[in-house]
Amino acid sequence: MDTIQVIVLPFLRLDVIFEVIMWGELVSGALSGISAMLCIHFFLGMISRMGLMPGYSSAFDLQRQVAGVVLSMP
């Protein structure tokens, strides 16, 4: 039967590591990443249904033009 050897490192204490981890920031970052992926997923689905050709939805075309102007400003 094999035995498992445990190496104890004095500088690697799990109780201290878990106290140092900022769980609120970690969970907040994970949730924002998940919500960003969901937004991108649904936005790309909307684009594939509507298309990017001008004239099909004037509100979407107007939004793209306004965003282009605003983003090109210094």
Secondary structure as GFF3:
##gff-version 3
##sequence-region A 1 74
A	DSSP	alpha_helix	14	20	.	.	.	ID=ss1
A	DSSP	alpha_helix	23	50	.	.	.	ID=ss2
A	DSSP	alpha_helix	58	72	.	.	.	ID=ss3
###
